[in-house]
Amino acid sequence: MALKTAHDIRYQPDERPPHALSLGMGLQAAVLVFAGVVLTPVVVVRAAGESETYLAWMVFMTLAVRGATTVLQTVRFGRFGSGHMLLADTSSAFIAVCVTVLVEGGPALLATLIVLTVPLQLVLAARLSLLRRIFTPVVLGTVIVLLTVTIMPLVFDMLMEVPEGASPAAGPASGAASLGAIVAIALCASGAWRLWAPLIGIAVGCAVAATFGLYDAGPVIEAPWVGIPADSWPGFDLEFDARFWLLLPMFAFVTLIGSIRIAGDAAAIQRVSWRTSRAVDFRAVQGAIGADGLGNLLAGIAGTMPNTTCSTSTPLVELTGVAARSVGVWAGILLAGMAFLPKVMAALLAIPGPVIAAYLTVLMALMFVQGMKLIVQGGLDYRKSMVAGLAFWIGLGFQNDLIFADLLGDSWRMLLENGMTTGGLVAIALTLFAGLTDSRPRRFRVELDVAALPKVDTFLRAFAARLGWNDASIERLRAAGEETLLSLLPQEDEAAGEKRRLQVTARGNRGTAELEFAAAIGEGNIEDRMMLLGERAEPNERELSLRLLRHFAGSVRHQQYHDLDVVTVSVEGGR
């Protein structure tokens, strides 16, 4: 079986491109995420009516913290970090709640709430395996798709951001020039040209915008080269009064929703970072959530807004073909360095809105497709289709104020009008409800050892008989269970270690049996190993088990966490 090609990747995460290329790609990535990193706190501070001094401090610390978090996400320190080029961003999901907190309690209360919700993220990262039936590919993919839905209205509004008195054609012309250049290079060029498509497109758009007078170089000329803002650190509000207790649940809820988005981004970046398809490594997802938690701790201490992961990281890798970690490290360093360079900051902020909108349109289009790929991963049945479809349309309805817009109070409306938040909640609720409607699962615990085969076989035979399956289906289920267990057995060099426990869970659902084997096992992912079948000249015994498992099972999914490995096998049966 030939390897399945995933993407035209020039440099994988574990490869090192030339230093000049890493620096150039890192600069490009930092430039492209700069606007999103900076503009969100600008919107929040000005909407809340805070001072310009506090705004300058927040922008400065935002860049510094996002740069440090990007480096942590990329290099993977212990169990923190995704190990992929996953850039840090400022969370737009927090805009409404941060404005509310600043208005009700001020910057000190915002800093306190951020710090006190960090443990929620760290616990979620550490025990993500317990939520594996919630953080499914369908839920994560739906959140990614809805993210594009929430961002695109803002993108389209940016197309019309032109100074008063400018030509009506200024926005469309500069946006179209930028979009046309990016798309033309991405579709027609190859090699090094494709790497620079976003930056070239922005340069072309800025050149066209300059002819209409849209690029204002005045603030760039007046800004100093190096500088730091006046000290406006807000400190912490430790009174814990009624305002704190009313706002804490809402803040914690948005933190949870933001973590779901991060999980989706961490899953998506893995799908485009390797030349051959790989199963999602949920240890990297745990690392991404954990690194974001540490970044939020820094953000709270520094007095700025919460972090998130930059969803444009995935389409940027897909567009350029460069996923090397060194690029992410340079992007983080440069992003933090921009905080100390007011002139550079002014030059980037001067990029016209229509040009940025054109660039974001390309990235969001690619992100939408990645979300759809994640939804259909492992196939779509009517239940998964129902979850994704309803979550998407309900999220879209709330995003556009088409559902209960006049019946919700101001606080709930500010929270639920974000389509990603509402749609994510619907997807989670439907997934939990679908799990409750399944037949009661049967569980069986045993040591992970070849001697456990007879006990597992007896358990599966009794389960299939309870479903009323015919003899052929029972034999297929038994064979799939046997080959899964054999595939999970430790390698010879691991066998001498501590004995591991295995839990087998069996669920029956309308002619299909789902077997879940949960244990702490070795490093190799069974899905990845099944993709490699046929590459060896002489198949070994373990490969034979994988071949037989692929024959007997309808689907095989392997989720790897730091504390647990879960292999889910689906087997079709009949009466």
Residue, then its C-alpha position, 0 to 999 in steps of 0.5 A: m500500500a502506497l503512502k497517502t500524500a498529505h501536502d506539498i511540504r518542503y520542510q516538516p516540523d523536525e527539519r531545518p531549512p537554511h537560516a536565511l529562509s527560517l528568518g524570512m519565513g518567521l518575519q513573514a509570519a510575524v508580519l501577517v499575524f501582527a494586525g490580529v494580535v494588536l487590533t483586538p486589544v485596541v478594539v477592546v480598550r477603546a470600546a471600554g473607554e479606557s485611557e490611551t496610556y493603558l492602551a499603549w501598555m496593553v499593546f506593548m505587553t500583548l506583543a511581548v507575551r504573544g511572542a513568548t507564547t509562540v516560542l513555547q508552542t513551537v519548541r515544546f517544553g516538556r508537556f507544554g507546547s504543540g511542537h508545531m508552528l502554531l502562532a499565538d494570537t489575541s483571542s477574539a472570543f474574549i472581546a465581549v467579556c473583556v469589554t464587560v469586565l473593563v467596564e464593570g471592574g477595570p483592568a485590575l479585575l481583568a488581570t485577576l480573572i485571567v490568572l484565576t482561570v489558568p488552572l482550568q486550562l491546565v487541568l483540561a490539558a492534563r486530563l483531556s483523555l477524560l473528554r475524548r468523547i466530547f473533543t471529537p473530530v466532528v466537534l473540533g472541525t465544526v468549531i474551526v468552520l464556525l471560526t471562519v464564519t465569525i471572522m469573515p463578516l469582519v473581513f468583508d467590513m475591512l474591504m470598505e475601510v477607506p478614509e473619508g473622501a477617498s475614491p469609492a474604487a480605492g478599497p475594491a481595487s487595492g483588495a482585488a490587487s492583493l487577492g489576485a497576486i496571492v491567488a495567482i502565485a499560489l496557483c501558478a508558481s512553485g518553489a520559492w515563489r510560493l513561499w512568499a505569496p502572502l507577503i508579495g500580495i500584501a506589497v502589491g496591495c499596498a502599492v495600489a492603495a498608495t496610488f489612491g492615498l490609502y497608505d498613510a506614511g505620516p505616523v510611520i515617519e513620526a514614530p521613534w525607532v525604539g521605545i517602551p510605553a509608560d508604566s501602566w501595569p494595572g495590578f490585581d483586584l483582590e477584593f472578590d466582591a459581587r462583580f468578581w463572582l458574577l463575572l467569573p463563571m462567564f469568563a471561565f466558560v469563554t476560557l473553556i470554549g477558547s480551549i476547544r478552539i485551540a484543540g481544533d487549531a492544534a489538530a488542524i496544524q498537524r494535518v498539514s505539517w507532514r508530507t504523509s498523512r498522520a493521525v492526530d497526536f492528542r499529546a500535541v493537542q494537550g501541549a497546545i492547551g497547556a502552553d496557552g494556559l502558561g501564556n495566559l498566566l503571563a498575560g494576566i500578570a502583564g495586564t493584557m488580554p488572554n491568548t489563543t492560537c492563531s488559526t491562520s497558522t494552518p493555511l499559512v503552512e499549507l500556502t507556503g509549504v514550510a512547517a519547520r519549528s525554526v520558523g515559529v521560533w523566529a516568528g515569536i522572537l520577532l513578534a516580541g521584538m516588535a513591541f520595542l520598535p514603535k516605527v515598525m509597529a506603525a508601518l504594519l498598522a498602516i497597512p490598509g484594511p482592504v489589503i489585510a482583508a484580501y489576505l485573510t480571505v485566502l487564509m479563511a478559505l483554506m481554514f474552512v476546508q481544513g475544518m471540513k476535512l476534520i469533520v469527515q475524518g473517519g467517515l460521516d454517518y447520520r449522527k455525525s452529520m446531524v451534530a455538524g449540520l445543526a451546530f453550524w446553522i445554529g451558530l450561523g443564526f446567532q452570529n447574524d442575530l437571527i435567533f432570539a435576538d430580542l429575547l436575550g439579555d445584554s450579557w447573554r447576547m454578548l456571549l451567544e452572538n459569537g457563532m463559534t461559541t454558540g455552535g461549539l456549545v451545540a456540538i458538545a451538547l448534541t455529542l453528549f446527548a448522542g452518547l446517552t442514547d447509545s446502549r449501555p456499554r460493557r466494560f472489562r479490565v485485564e492486564l495488557d498481556v498475550a495471556a489475556l486473549p482468552k478472557v477478551d475473547t470470552f468477553l467479546r463472544a458474550f457481548a456479540a451474543r447479547l446483540g443477537w449477531n449471527d456466527a459470521s459477525i461474532e467471529r469477525l468481532r472476535a478476530a478484530g478484538e484479538e488483532t487489536l490486542l496483539s497490535l497493542l502489546p509492548q515491544e520486546d524492549e518494553a516487555a520487561g517494564e511495569k505491567r500495564r492495565l487494559q480496559v476494553t469497552a464495548r458498545g452496540n449501536r444499530g448493527t455496529a459494535e464499537l470496541e474501545f481499548a484503553a491502556a498506557i502503551g508505547e509511542g507508535n500510533i496504530e493508524d500511522r502504522m496501518m498507513l505504512l503497511g506494504e512498505r516493508a519488503e518482508p512483513n513482520e508479525r506485528e504488521l500481520s496483525l495490523r493487516l488482519l485488523r484492517h480486514f476485519a474492522g470497518s474503521v480504526r482510530h488511535q488517540q494518544y494522550h500523555d496519560l492514556d492511549v485509546v484505540t477505537v475499532s468499529v465492526e459491522g455485524g448482522r443478525 
